[in-house]
Amino acid sequence: MNAYQHSKSSAKKWGGTWNDYQELHLWMDGSKEMMGDIRHRALRHHTQGIFEAERQFGTEWIISTGKKIPVRDILEQHVLEDLGYLATLSDWLREMPVKKWMSGQRRVKVKTILLRDKE
């Protein structure tokens, strides 16, 4: 689903219009800017990502009707719609292969080239 579809789903569940929810769902899917396939979800589609959203947006989201909805509920629904369960960051990282460069064991040599003005 994309942010628009998630927003429509939220409006159906909690009321208001899809526009009321768009900012939250765009934030959740904002990692698509860095990775255009489903791997982008590893950055925010988990419990820690939802806690981060609460720090950024607050714990309550007020829609156009004045109704207050927990940000956690809205974004948990987003993750459930995309993944089918509420993942943790550990769920994502456990699937990531450990590479040698991650521990700093592989050093990259940088060749420095000095440019001098020719006179």
TORPA-4810 file (N, C-alpha, C, O; in nm, 3 decimals):
<nodes>
NODE_1_0.084_-0.119_0.000_0.000_0.000_0.000_0.088_0.125_0.000_0.201_0.124_0.050_M
NODE_2_0.035_0.232_-0.056_0.108_0.358_-0.050_0.044_0.448_0.056_-0.058_0.412_0.116_N
NODE_3_0.103_0.565_0.078_0.057_0.654_0.185_-0.089_0.696_0.166_-0.163_0.708_0.263_A
NODE_4_-0.130_0.717_0.043_-0.269_0.755_0.015_-0.364_0.642_0.056_-0.466_0.667_0.120_Y
NODE_5_-0.331_0.520_0.019_-0.416_0.406_0.054_-0.422_0.386_0.206_-0.528_0.357_0.261_Q
NODE_6_-0.307_0.400_0.273_-0.305_0.391_0.419_-0.391_0.501_0.480_-0.462_0.476_0.578_H
NODE_7_-0.385_0.620_0.424_-0.463_0.732_0.476_-0.613_0.707_0.460_-0.691_0.738_0.551_S
NODE_8_-0.653_0.652_0.347_-0.794_0.618_0.327_-0.838_0.511_0.426_-0.950_0.516_0.478_K
NODE_9_-0.753_0.415_0.451_-0.783_0.309_0.547_-0.800_0.367_0.688_-0.890_0.326_0.762_S
NODE_10_-0.713_0.461_0.724_-0.722_0.525_0.856_-0.852_0.603_0.870_-0.917_0.597_0.974_S
NODE_11_-0.890_0.676_0.765_-1.015_0.753_0.769_-1.135_0.661_0.786_-1.229_0.692_0.858_A
NODE_12_-1.131_0.548_0.720_-1.240_0.451_0.732_-1.249_0.397_0.875_-1.358_0.376_0.928_K
NODE_13_-1.133_0.374_0.937_-1.130_0.315_1.071_-1.161_0.416_1.181_-1.235_0.385_1.274_K
NODE_14_-1.103_0.539_1.172_-1.115_0.635_1.282_-1.199_0.759_1.250_-1.225_0.840_1.339_W
NODE_15_-1.240_0.775_1.125_-1.319_0.892_1.088_-1.234_1.002_1.027_-1.112_0.988_1.013_G
NODE_16_-1.299_1.110_0.992_-1.229_1.220_0.926_-1.209_1.190_0.778_-1.277_1.105_0.721_G
NODE_17_-1.114_1.261_0.719_-1.084_1.241_0.577_-0.944_1.182_0.563_-0.866_1.182_0.658_T
NODE_18_-0.913_1.135_0.445_-0.780_1.078_0.422_-0.671_1.183_0.443_-0.560_1.150_0.484_W
NODE_19_-0.703_1.309_0.415_-0.606_1.418_0.433_-0.561_1.431_0.579_-0.449_1.475_0.606_N
NODE_20_-0.648_1.392_0.672_-0.616_1.402_0.814_-0.497_1.315_0.853_-0.428_1.345_0.951_D
NODE_21_-0.472_1.211_0.778_-0.371_1.110_0.815_-0.248_1.111_0.725_-0.147_1.046_0.755_Y
NODE_22_-0.257_1.183_0.615_-0.153_1.177_0.513_-0.012_1.206_0.567_0.083_1.137_0.530_Q
NODE_23_0.003_1.306_0.653_0.135_1.342_0.703_0.202_1.226_0.777_0.321_1.201_0.758_E
NODE_24_0.126_1.156_0.859_0.183_1.042_0.932_0.226_0.930_0.838_0.335_0.875_0.852_L
NODE_25_0.141_0.899_0.742_0.172_0.788_0.651_0.285_0.825_0.554_0.364_0.739_0.516_H
NODE_26_0.293_0.951_0.516_0.406_0.994_0.433_0.536_0.985_0.512_0.640_0.947_0.457_L
NODE_27_0.532_1.018_0.641_0.652_1.005_0.723_0.694_0.858_0.732_0.812_0.825_0.716_W
NODE_28_0.598_0.770_0.758_0.630_0.628_0.771_0.693_0.573_0.644_0.785_0.490_0.650_M
NODE_29_0.646_0.618_0.528_0.700_0.571_0.401_0.808_0.661_0.345_0.853_0.641_0.232_D
NODE_30_0.851_0.761_0.422_0.953_0.855_0.375_1.086_0.791_0.341_1.165_0.848_0.265_G
NODE_31_1.111_0.675_0.395_1.238_0.607_0.365_1.244_0.559_0.220_1.350_0.514_0.175_S
NODE_32_1.134_0.567_0.146_1.136_0.533_0.004_1.226_0.628_-0.074_1.270_0.597_-0.185_K
NODE_33_1.254_0.745_-0.015_1.346_0.840_-0.080_1.485_0.781_-0.093_1.558_0.811_-0.188_E
NODE_34_1.522_0.695_0.003_1.657_0.638_0.006_1.665_0.502_-0.061_1.769_0.467_-0.118_M
NODE_35_1.557_0.425_-0.054_1.556_0.290_-0.108_1.418_0.267_-0.170_1.318_0.262_-0.099_M
NODE_36_1.414_0.253_-0.300_1.286_0.249_-0.371_1.212_0.117_-0.368_1.102_0.108_-0.424_G
NODE_37_1.267_0.015_-0.306_1.195_-0.112_-0.299_1.151_-0.139_-0.155_1.165_-0.053_-0.069_D
NODE_38_1.099_-0.258_-0.129_1.041_-0.286_0.003_1.142_-0.284_0.116_1.103_-0.281_0.233_I
NODE_39_1.271_-0.287_0.085_1.371_-0.279_0.192_1.366_-0.148_0.268_1.418_-0.139_0.379_R
NODE_40_1.304_-0.045_0.209_1.290_0.083_0.280_1.217_0.064_0.412_1.238_0.141_0.506_H
NODE_41_1.131_-0.036_0.419_1.051_-0.059_0.540_1.137_-0.092_0.662_1.093_-0.072_0.775_R
NODE_42_1.257_-0.142_0.641_1.345_-0.177_0.754_1.379_-0.055_0.838_1.418_-0.070_0.954_A
NODE_43_1.366_0.066_0.784_1.404_0.186_0.857_1.297_0.238_0.952_1.330_0.300_1.053_L
NODE_44_1.167_0.215_0.923_1.062_0.271_1.009_0.946_0.176_1.038_0.871_0.200_1.132_R
NODE_45_0.930_0.071_0.962_0.816_-0.019_0.976_0.840_-0.121_1.087_0.851_-0.241_1.062_H
NODE_46_0.849_-0.071_1.209_0.870_-0.157_1.326_0.838_-0.075_1.452_0.812_0.045_1.444_H
NODE_47_0.840_-0.141_1.565_0.800_-0.076_1.691_0.887_0.045_1.723_0.836_0.146_1.769_T
NODE_48_1.016_0.036_1.700_1.103_0.149_1.729_1.070_0.267_1.638_1.076_0.382_1.681_Q
NODE_49_1.037_0.240_1.512_0.997_0.345_1.420_0.872_0.418_1.469_0.860_0.540_1.453_G
NODE_50_0.779_0.342_1.528_0.657_0.402_1.580_0.687_0.489_1.702_0.629_0.596_1.718_I
NODE_51_0.778_0.444_1.789_0.820_0.527_1.901_0.884_0.657_1.850_0.861_0.764_1.906_F
NODE_52_0.963_0.647_1.744_1.026_0.765_1.686_0.920_0.862_1.633_0.933_0.983_1.650_E
NODE_53_0.816_0.809_1.571_0.707_0.894_1.522_0.637_0.967_1.637_0.600_1.083_1.624_A
NODE_54_0.621_0.899_1.750_0.560_0.964_1.867_0.648_1.078_1.918_0.596_1.181_1.962_E
NODE_55_0.779_1.060_1.913_0.868_1.168_1.954_0.856_1.287_1.859_0.864_1.403_1.902_R
NODE_56_0.837_1.259_1.731_0.830_1.367_1.632_0.693_1.434_1.628_0.685_1.557_1.617_Q
NODE_57_0.585_1.357_1.638_0.450_1.410_1.619_0.369_1.422_1.748_0.262_1.484_1.748_F
NODE_58_0.418_1.364_1.857_0.340_1.359_1.979_0.263_1.228_1.986_0.261_1.151_1.889_G
NODE_59_0.202_1.203_2.099_0.134_1.074_2.116_-0.009_1.074_2.064_-0.067_0.967_2.043_T
NODE_60_-0.067_1.193_2.042_-0.203_1.201_1.990_-0.206_1.277_1.858_-0.133_1.375_1.839_E
NODE_61_-0.290_1.233_1.768_-0.309_1.297_1.639_-0.451_1.351_1.636_-0.547_1.276_1.657_W
NODE_62_-0.466_1.478_1.611_-0.599_1.540_1.610_-0.644_1.557_1.465_-0.577_1.623_1.386_I
NODE_63_-0.757_1.496_1.432_-0.808_1.505_1.295_-0.904_1.622_1.283_-0.934_1.689_1.382_I
NODE_64_-0.953_1.646_1.162_-1.035_1.764_1.132_-1.165_1.771_1.212_-1.220_1.879_1.230_S
NODE_65_-1.213_1.659_1.261_-1.336_1.658_1.341_-1.309_1.694_1.487_-1.402_1.710_1.566_T
NODE_66_-1.180_1.707_1.522_-1.142_1.735_1.660_-1.113_1.609_1.740_-1.066_1.616_1.854_G
NODE_67_-1.139_1.495_1.682_-1.114_1.367_1.749_-0.964_1.345_1.765_-0.885_1.376_1.675_K
NODE_68_-0.925_1.291_1.881_-0.784_1.258_1.909_-0.765_1.108_1.895_-0.839_1.028_1.952_K
NODE_69_-0.662_1.072_1.819_-0.632_0.931_1.795_-0.485_0.909_1.829_-0.400_0.989_1.789_I
NODE_70_-0.454_0.803_1.901_-0.313_0.777_1.931_-0.230_0.755_1.803_-0.267_0.675_1.717_P
NODE_71_-0.121_0.826_1.793_-0.029_0.808_1.680_0.012_0.661_1.670_0.023_0.605_1.561_V
NODE_72_0.036_0.601_1.786_0.074_0.460_1.789_-0.028_0.371_1.718_0.009_0.284_1.640_R
NODE_73_-0.156_0.394_1.744_-0.261_0.313_1.681_-0.260_0.329_1.529_-0.272_0.231_1.456_D
NODE_74_-0.247_0.451_1.483_-0.248_0.479_1.339_-0.131_0.409_1.270_-0.149_0.345_1.166_I
NODE_75_-0.012_0.422_1.328_0.105_0.366_1.262_0.122_0.216_1.285_0.182_0.148_1.202_L
NODE_76_0.069_0.165_1.394_0.066_0.018_1.409_-0.022_-0.041_1.299_0.012_-0.145_1.242_E
NODE_77_-0.135_0.024_1.270_-0.221_-0.023_1.162_-0.148_-0.018_1.028_-0.163_-0.108_0.946_Q
NODE_78_-0.068_0.086_1.006_0.011_0.098_0.884_0.104_-0.023_0.869_0.109_-0.086_0.764_H
NODE_79_0.178_-0.053_0.975_0.272_-0.165_0.972_0.198_-0.297_0.952_0.242_-0.382_0.875_V
NODE_80_0.086_-0.315_1.021_0.007_-0.438_1.006_-0.045_-0.454_0.864_-0.046_-0.564_0.810_L
NODE_81_-0.086_-0.344_0.802_-0.134_-0.351_0.664_-0.022_-0.388_0.567_-0.046_-0.460_0.470_E
NODE_82_0.098_-0.342_0.593_0.211_-0.371_0.504_0.276_-0.507_0.530_0.310_-0.579_0.436_D
NODE_83_0.292_-0.542_0.657_0.369_-0.661_0.691_0.286_-0.779_0.739_0.329_-0.894_0.729_L
NODE_84_0.167_-0.753_0.791_0.084_-0.859_0.843_0.104_-0.886_0.991_0.028_-0.961_1.052_G
NODE_85_0.205_-0.826_1.048_0.228_-0.834_1.193_0.311_-0.715_1.235_0.370_-0.646_1.152_Y
NODE_86_0.316_-0.692_1.366_0.389_-0.576_1.419_0.534_-0.617_1.443_0.566_-0.680_1.544_L
NODE_87_0.619_-0.582_1.351_0.761_-0.619_1.356_0.837_-0.531_1.455_0.794_-0.420_1.487_A
NODE_88_0.950_-0.582_1.501_1.043_-0.505_1.582_1.165_-0.476_1.496_1.184_-0.537_1.390_T
NODE_89_1.248_-0.383_1.541_1.373_-0.357_1.471_1.459_-0.483_1.470_1.528_-0.510_1.371_L
NODE_90_1.456_-0.558_1.578_1.533_-0.684_1.585_1.490_-0.783_1.477_1.573_-0.854_1.421_S
NODE_91_1.360_-0.786_1.446_1.312_-0.874_1.338_1.381_-0.841_1.207_1.422_-0.930_1.133_D
NODE_92_1.393_-0.712_1.178_1.458_-0.669_1.054_1.608_-0.698_1.057_1.663_-0.754_0.963_W
NODE_93_1.674_-0.659_1.166_1.820_-0.674_1.173_1.864_-0.820_1.175_1.971_-0.853_1.124_L
NODE_94_1.782_-0.906_1.234_1.815_-1.049_1.238_1.827_-1.107_1.097_1.899_-1.204_1.076_R
NODE_95_1.757_-1.048_1.001_1.760_-1.096_0.863_1.873_-1.035_0.781_1.896_-1.074_0.666_E
NODE_96_1.942_-0.939_0.839_2.050_-0.872_0.767_2.180_-0.951_0.784_2.223_-0.975_0.897_M
NODE_97_2.242_-0.991_0.674_2.369_-1.063_0.688_2.478_-0.971_0.743_2.488_-0.854_0.706_P
NODE_98_2.559_-1.026_0.831_2.671_-0.950_0.887_2.787_-0.957_0.786_2.827_-1.065_0.744_V
NODE_99_2.837_-0.842_0.750_2.949_-0.832_0.656_3.073_-0.783_0.730_3.063_-0.715_0.832_K
NODE_100_3.187_-0.819_0.678_3.314_-0.784_0.741_3.330_-0.633_0.761_3.380_-0.589_0.864_K
NODE_101_3.288_-0.554_0.663_3.306_-0.410_0.671_3.227_-0.348_0.786_3.262_-0.239_0.832_W
NODE_102_3.123_-0.415_0.833_3.041_-0.360_0.941_3.116_-0.351_1.073_3.082_-0.269_1.158_M
NODE_103_3.216_-0.433_1.089_3.294_-0.432_1.214_3.421_-0.350_1.203_3.499_-0.342_1.298_S
NODE_104_3.443_-0.290_1.088_3.562_-0.209_1.068_3.687_-0.289_1.036_3.797_-0.234_1.037_G
NODE_105_3.671_-0.418_1.008_3.787_-0.503_0.980_3.842_-0.480_0.840_3.959_-0.509_0.814_Q
NODE_106_3.762_-0.430_0.752_3.808_-0.404_0.616_3.835_-0.255_0.602_3.743_-0.174_0.609_R
NODE_107_3.956_-0.222_0.582_3.994_-0.081_0.568_4.011_-0.047_0.420_4.067_-0.125_0.343_R
NODE_108_3.964_0.066_0.384_3.977_0.112_0.247_4.092_0.210_0.242_4.094_0.308_0.317_V
NODE_109_4.187_0.184_0.153_4.300_0.275_0.138_4.259_0.388_0.045_4.204_0.365_-0.062_K
NODE_110_4.288_0.507_0.088_4.255_0.624_0.009_4.384_0.681_-0.046_4.476_0.712_0.029_V
NODE_111_4.389_0.694_-0.175_4.507_0.750_-0.241_4.487_0.900_-0.253_4.387_0.946_-0.310_K
NODE_112_4.579_0.974_-0.201_4.571_1.119_-0.205_4.652_1.168_-0.325_4.768_1.131_-0.343_T
NODE_113_4.589_1.251_-0.404_4.655_1.308_-0.520_4.668_1.458_-0.497_4.568_1.527_-0.473_I
NODE_114_4.787_1.506_-0.503_4.810_1.648_-0.488_4.815_1.714_-0.625_4.888_1.670_-0.713_L
NODE_115_4.738_1.816_-0.640_4.738_1.889_-0.767_4.816_2.017_-0.745_4.791_2.093_-0.652_L
NODE_116_4.911_2.038_-0.832_4.991_2.161_-0.824_4.968_2.244_-0.948_4.953_2.193_-1.060_R
NODE_117_4.965_2.373_-0.924_4.949_2.462_-1.038_5.072_2.455_-1.125_5.186_2.457_-1.077_D
NODE_118_5.047_2.447_-1.254_5.159_2.450_-1.348_5.184_2.594_-1.387_5.093_2.664_-1.431_K
NODE_119_5.305_2.636_-1.372_5.338_2.774_-1.406_5.435_2.779_-1.520_5.474_2.888_-1.563_E
</nodes>
